[in-house]
């Protein structure tokens, strides 16, 4: 009788360990802040599938994946892991809201607020080139590394801020601005591959786009000089360009932007404080 009880206890213990192991295998690890504008890196068991708000997203062979929350993200999102046995495990992600700097400027001449038709045509052509450069969903997982500051200087602009000109809301500022003298070095914040080099776009001037994998792209604008070419492989810390004031810029600075697909994210949230 005692041996039977011991056997049953051992069996129950083994089943409990198995259940814990199954639950932990289905529970992905997440790195990043759950807040508006944030990029979050996840890792699950290799072979699992992942859905984000009902849409299947790319998962690397090693289990890494990435998700992102837009500037006006909802308060809750659903993350679902489908394991190798077809079982679904859902997790609710609670996303913190943020307050953004909103400035109102009235009394401006209308030509300052609305570009002329020729400028609008050129801006649309530039936007098409940028859109095409961000379409690839490569297998690289460099997005999962720790990002470093791409330049040294004073922070002069932040993600999400917005101006209302003559009562008309303009597009929010999507970048993270670092002011420094013209010619100051710009470094690759993470490994990646160059997908676009353009010396003179109307609004952004010298423009460089780098693919970090799974739809995560860094964009660097207002550059004085670009030191790499399309197709180049970059290693974190490589000097890739020089800060400038090209395009529609009021002074020399780096404007660094981050995208996950069409979702515009806040690159500052990836950085350690200095």
C-alpha positions in Angstrom: 0.0 0.0 0.0 2.8 2.4 1.0 4.6 1.6 -2.3 1.4 2.3 -4.3 1.0 5.7 -2.6 4.6 6.5 -3.2 4.2 5.5 -6.9 1.1 7.7 -7.2 2.9 10.7 -5.6 5.8 10.3 -7.9 3.5 10.1 -10.9 1.6 13.2 -9.8 4.9 15.0 -9.3 6.1 14.1 -12.8 2.8 15.2 -14.3 3.1 18.6 -12.4 6.6 19.1 -13.7 5.4 18.2 -17.2 2.5 20.7 -16.9 4.9 23.5 -15.7 7.3 22.7 -18.5 4.5 22.9 -21.1 3.2 26.2 -19.7 6.7 27.8 -19.7 7.4 26.5 -23.2 4.2 28.3 -24.4 4.8 31.5 -22.5 7.1 33.8 -24.6 9.7 36.0 -23.1 9.3 39.7 -23.9 11.9 42.5 -23.9 10.8 46.1 -24.1 8.4 48.5 -22.6 4.7 47.9 -23.1 3.8 51.5 -24.0 2.7 53.5 -27.0 5.5 53.8 -29.6 7.5 50.9 -28.2 9.2 48.0 -30.0 9.1 44.7 -28.1 11.3 41.7 -28.9 9.8 38.3 -28.1 11.2 34.7 -28.0 9.2 31.5 -28.1 10.1 27.8 -28.6 11.4 27.1 -32.1 8.5 25.9 -34.4 5.8 27.8 -32.5 3.6 30.2 -34.4 2.7 33.7 -33.1 -0.3 35.9 -33.7 -0.5 39.6 -32.7 -4.1 40.8 -32.5 -5.2 37.9 -34.7 -2.5 38.5 -37.4 0.2 35.9 -37.8 3.7 37.5 -37.5 7.1 36.2 -38.6 9.0 34.0 -36.2 12.6 33.2 -36.7 14.0 29.6 -36.7 15.5 30.3 -33.3 12.1 31.6 -31.9 12.7 35.3 -32.0 9.9 37.7 -33.2 9.1 41.4 -32.9 6.0 43.4 -32.3 5.4 47.2 -32.1 2.8 49.6 -30.7 1.9 52.8 -32.7 1.8 56.3 -31.2 -1.9 56.0 -30.4 -1.9 52.3 -29.5 -5.0 50.8 -27.8 -4.7 49.9 -24.1 -4.8 46.1 -24.7 -3.4 43.8 -27.4 -3.6 40.0 -27.7 -0.5 37.9 -28.2 -1.2 34.2 -29.1 1.3 31.4 -29.3 0.3 28.2 -31.2 2.6 25.4 -30.1 3.8 22.4 -32.1 0.7 20.4 -31.0 -1.7 23.1 -32.3 -2.7 24.4 -28.9 -3.2 28.1 -28.6 -2.0 30.1 -25.5 -3.2 33.7 -25.3 -1.7 36.5 -23.4 -3.2 40.0 -22.9 -0.7 42.8 -23.2 -1.6 46.0 -21.3 -0.1 49.0 -23.1 0.6 52.2 -21.2 -0.5 55.5 -22.8 1.9 58.5 -23.2 1.5 62.3 -23.2 3.1 64.1 -26.2 4.3 67.6 -26.6 1.7 69.5 -28.7 2.5 73.1 -30.0 0.0 75.5 -31.6 1.3 78.1 -34.0 -1.1 80.6 -35.6 -0.8 83.5 -38.0 1.6 81.8 -40.4 1.5 82.6 -44.2 -0.5 79.9 -46.0 2.4 79.1 -48.3 4.4 78.2 -45.3 1.8 75.7 -44.1 0.9 74.2 -47.6 3.8 73.4 -50.0 3.4 74.3 -53.7 2.1 71.6 -56.1 5.6 70.9 -57.5 7.1 70.3 -54.1 4.2 68.0 -53.2 4.8 66.0 -56.3 8.5 65.6 -55.5 7.6 64.7 -51.9 5.3 61.9 -53.1 8.0 60.5 -55.3 10.4 60.5 -52.4 7.8 58.8 -50.2 7.4 56.1 -52.8 11.1 55.3 -52.7 11.1 55.1 -48.9 8.1 52.9 -48.9 9.7 50.4 -51.3 12.9 50.3 -49.3 10.9 49.1 -46.3 8.9 46.4 -47.9 11.3 43.5 -47.4 10.7 41.1 -44.4 14.2 39.5 -44.2 15.1 36.6 -41.9 17.7 38.7 -40.1 17.2 39.0 -36.3 19.5 42.0 -35.5 16.4 43.7 -34.1 16.9 41.5 -31.0 20.2 43.0 -30.1 20.8 45.9 -27.8 20.8 49.2 -29.8 23.5 51.8 -29.2 23.3 55.6 -29.6 24.0 56.4 -33.3 25.5 59.8 -32.5 26.9 62.1 -29.8 25.1 65.3 -29.1 22.2 67.2 -27.5 18.7 65.7 -27.8 16.6 68.4 -29.5 13.5 66.5 -30.7 11.5 63.5 -29.5 9.0 61.0 -31.0 5.3 61.9 -31.0 5.5 65.6 -30.7 3.2 67.6 -33.0 2.5 71.1 -34.2 -0.9 72.6 -35.1 -0.3 75.3 -37.7 -3.1 77.8 -38.2 -5.4 75.3 -36.6 -4.4 72.5 -38.9 -2.7 69.5 -37.2 0.5 68.5 -39.0 2.0 65.0 -39.0 3.6 64.1 -35.6 7.4 64.1 -35.4 8.4 60.4 -35.9 12.1 60.7 -35.1 14.6 61.1 -32.3 16.8 64.2 -33.0 20.4 64.6 -31.9 22.1 67.9 -32.6 25.8 68.0 -33.5 28.0 70.0 -35.9 27.9 69.2 -39.6 30.3 66.3 -40.4 29.9 64.6 -37.0 29.9 60.8 -37.3 26.7 58.7 -37.4 27.2 55.1 -36.3 25.1 52.0 -37.0 22.9 51.4 -33.8 22.7 47.7 -34.7 23.8 45.3 -37.4 21.8 45.4 -40.6 21.8 45.8 -44.4 21.4 49.1 -46.3 18.3 49.2 -48.4 18.2 52.9 -49.5 20.8 55.6 -50.1 19.5 59.0 -51.4 21.6 62.1 -51.3 18.9 64.7 -51.6 15.2 64.1 -50.8 13.0 67.2 -50.6 12.1 67.0 -47.0 14.7 64.6 -45.5 17.7 65.6 -47.6 20.4 62.9 -47.4 18.5 59.7 -46.5 19.7 56.3 -45.4 17.6 53.2 -44.6 18.9 50.1 -42.9 17.1 46.7 -42.5 17.5 45.0 -39.1 15.2 42.1 -40.0 11.5 41.1 -39.7 10.3 44.5 -41.0 12.4 46.6 -38.6 14.1 49.5 -40.3 16.2 52.4 -39.1 16.0 55.6 -41.2 18.6 58.4 -40.8 17.8 61.8 -42.4 19.2 65.3 -43.0 22.6 63.7 -43.6 25.6 65.7 -44.9 27.3 62.7 -46.4 26.5 59.0 -46.7 29.5 56.6 -46.4 27.8 53.3 -47.4 26.0 51.9 -50.4 22.8 50.0 -51.0 23.4 46.3 -50.2 26.2 46.9 -47.7 26.2 44.8 -44.6 26.7 47.0 -41.4 28.1 46.0 -38.1 27.0 47.8 -35.0 29.3 50.8 -34.4 30.3 51.2 -38.0 30.5 54.9 -39.1 27.9 55.1 -41.8 27.3 58.8 -42.5 27.9 62.4 -41.3 25.4 64.6 -39.6 24.1 67.5 -41.7 21.3 70.0 -42.3 20.0 68.9 -45.7 16.4 68.9 -46.7 13.9 70.8 -44.6 16.2 71.2 -41.5 16.7 74.3 -39.4 20.2 73.2 -38.3 22.6 70.3 -38.3 21.2 67.3 -36.5 20.5 63.6 -36.9 16.9 62.6 -37.2 16.7 58.8 -36.5 13.5 57.0 -37.2 12.3 53.4 -36.5 9.7 51.4 -38.3 8.2 47.9 -37.8 6.4 47.5 -41.2 4.2 50.5 -41.4 4.1 51.1 -37.7 6.3 54.1 -36.6 8.1 53.5 -33.4 10.2 55.5 -30.9 13.9 54.7 -31.2 14.7 56.4 -27.9 13.0 53.6 -26.1 15.7 51.2 -27.3 18.6 53.2 -25.7 20.2 53.2 -22.4 20.4 56.6 -20.6 23.6 58.5 -21.0 
